[in-house]
Amino acid sequence: MSDSGQKPREMLQFLRVDAEGPAKRAPNQRRKDFGEIYESWPAADAGDQASRCEQCGIPFCQVHCPVQNNIPDWLKLTAEGRLEEAYEVSSATNNMPEICGRICPQDRLCEGSCVLEQSKHGAVTIGAVEKFITDTAWEKGWVKPVTPARDLDTSIGIIGAGPGGLAAAEELRKLGHKVEIYDRYDRAGGLLIYGIPNFKLEKEVVQRRTDLLKRAGIVFHHNVDVGRTISFADLRKKHHAVLIATGVYKARGLACPGVGATGVFPAMRYLTASNRKDLGDSVPDFDNGELNANGKNVVVIGGGDTAMDCVRTAIRQGAKSVKCLYRRDRENMPGSQREVANAVEEGVEFLWLSAPEAVLHDADNMATGVRAVRMRLGTPDQSGRAKPEEIEGSQFVVPADMVIEALGFDPEDMPAMFGETALGVTRWGTLKTDFRTQMTTMDGVFAAGDIVRGASLVVWAIRDGRDAAASIHRYLNSSTATQPQTLRQAS
């Protein structure tokens, strides 16, 4: 018998076993709370779904996974009931498999590339199996803090406790380096804690992961704003190398009349307030009703995963109505189609091919609605996507007491924030790095994640963090890095 108590299964069972994931709680039930929407998956069901894998000679699921997970291997081990081994294989390439299993847009990555999906048999439910494997590992006590073979004398400072910084920290600690993480917030996790709602990622899942890193000897410094609480120069003097993994948090705003009306909010301010409330924090702007959607007509503008988080949060807060305004159609949305489907089930109304023209307000400057215009899709733009064009005379008004801008994020001005003009930036405001080493324009200073690539997926931040850790390790083993660095420009 296997370690799961199940009889090992043969592979290639896709003709006998239909594609199926864990059951979802009923929409009218999950609208009332912030609990994760998927039920627990029995080991037998996970093993059956894993057995559908074709074990392809060229595993396109792995090719299209940013962290290059050995997906066919751990699917086979799961089908055979060898779950501890499956966890070891899964965690070898991913520092947070239980998190990626919950929030990755698998329909755009591994599952969307599955040969069974392309042949209309239905993709293997890879994300759900990944989540099951690691949740089982936590339950069984198989997840242990990393223990390096020996401790080194080198010290690395990491700015940002989001997924990229956390992944880099674990990899560096595994190699024996001393690691200290500096973050502006009072909890580690970044977007995982304050941006993503509980119904997608319950906070204890993130907190147990950061607790594991603390047990590995990684030191966390919370409420530290680099450039104010501590200077960037002092940070460099303290450590042999520095990694900047701050993410991008500057919200893109609406460019139309009325955006200054009361009741118009950036998405992260709204989501952070909701997540803090769920964590038990005192949130005055929520308690006074300003950031609480209860009883309000809510309009969310945008079509990405952040917009989906906002509309589904508003539903759970008891909004009177929730509408999502997006200038393209459903097929051209940048967000996960799975999240769109969940939102529709929960009662969100989507106004496709609609773009805002103005936020309407009353004499007291309180938002009362959004004037929008109908769009049609024209010729493709430089990205290859069909360009939205206005339909003349098609204006209409959507009532709104709360308008949430979910239009994406840009980098903050890192050189100005850190008081370090030697940090080079691209024309997009992201940090300029050598793509081979991930070193910035300053010697011994590296960067990873969204602050380099722009707003992207959590799994890409993890990949970048792992790659940065490897580059930092090579750098510290070179003859040029034996002492904490002085401020000098990289050659």
C-alpha positions, 0 to 999 in steps of 0.5 A: 500500500502507498503512504496515502493508504490508497492502491497505486493507479495506472496512468493514462486513465483520461478515457476512463476518468473525467476531468474534475476538480474539488467541489465548490461551495454553492454561490449563495453560501460562499457570498456570505463569508470570506472562506475559500470556495473549494471543498477539501479533496479526498486522497482518492479523488486527487489520485484519480485525477492525477492518473489521467496524466498522459506522461507526455514525452514533451511535457507542455505543462512543465514548459509553460510553468514559470518555475518549471515544475516537474508536473508529470513526475509528481502527478505519477507519484500522487496516482501511486499514493506516494504523497511524501515523495510527490511533495519533495518533487513539487517543493524542489522547484517551488517555494510555495506550491500550496499558494500557487496551487490556489492562486495561479491562473492554471487555465493560462499556464500549465492546465491551458497547455495540457495535451488533454486540454488541447485534444478536448479531453479536459486538462488534468486538474494540476493546480488542485493536485498541487494544493492537495499534495502540499496541504497533505504535507503540512498536515502530516508534518513533512514540511520542515524548515531548511537546514543548511549544511553549514553557515556562511559568514555572508549576509544578504539584505532583502527589501520586500517580504512578498513572494519574490523576496520570500523565495529568494530568502529561502534559497539563500538560507538553504545555501548557508547565507545569513538573510534579513528581510526588510518590509514596510508592512507589519506582516510578511507576505506583501500582496499575498497578505494584503492584496489577495482576499481570503476566499482565494488564499486564506491568510493562515496559509501564508503565515505558516509559510513565513513562520517556517522561514523564521524557524529556518533562521531568516530574520524579519524586520517589519514596519521598515521603510527603506529610505526613511526608517533606514537609509539604503546606504546603511543597508548596503554597509550592513550586508554583503549583497542587497536584493530589491523585491518590492513589487509595484504598488503605484496604482494607475488611475482613471484619466477622466473628469470626476475622478476626485469625487468622494467614493472613488478608490484605488483597488489596493486601498480597498482590498487592503482595508478588507484584508486587514479587517479579516485579520482582526485589525482596527480599520477606521476607514472601513468601520466608518463605512468609507471602504465598506461596500455594504448597501452600495452600488459598486462599479469596478473598472478593469479586467484583470485578476485584481478587478476580480478580487474587488468585485468578489469582495464587494459581493461578500461585503453585502453590496446592493449591486456589483458591476464590472466595466471592461473595454474589451470582451470576455475572451480578451480579458487579461484575468483568469477566466476561472475567476470570471466564472466564479464572479458571475456565479456569485452575482457580479454583472459584467458590462463588456465592451464598455469604457468610462468617460466620467465619474458623476457626482452630486453637489457635495462631490459624492460619486453618483454614477459612471458615464460610460461609452460602448466600444467595439473591437477594431484592428489589433494593436502592437500587442496583437490584441484587438484595439477598442474603439468608441461607438459614437453616441452610445453613452450610458450611465451606471449608478455608483456610490463606490467606484474602484479603479483596478487598472493595474500598477506601475513602479514607485520611484525607487531612486527617489524613495531610497535616496539613491540616484545610482539605481538605474531605471528603464523608461517604464520605471522598473529597475534596470538589471543585467538579464544574465545576473539580475544585478542592478546598475549598482554593484552588489545590488540585485532586483527581482520580481515585479519591480523588474518585469512590471506587474505580473503573477506571483509564480513569476515573482517566485521564479525571479526570486529563485534565480536572483538567489542563485546569482547572488550566491555566485556573486558572493563566491566570486573574488569581488565580494568579500566585504559589505559593498561600498556605494559604487556604480557597476561597470 
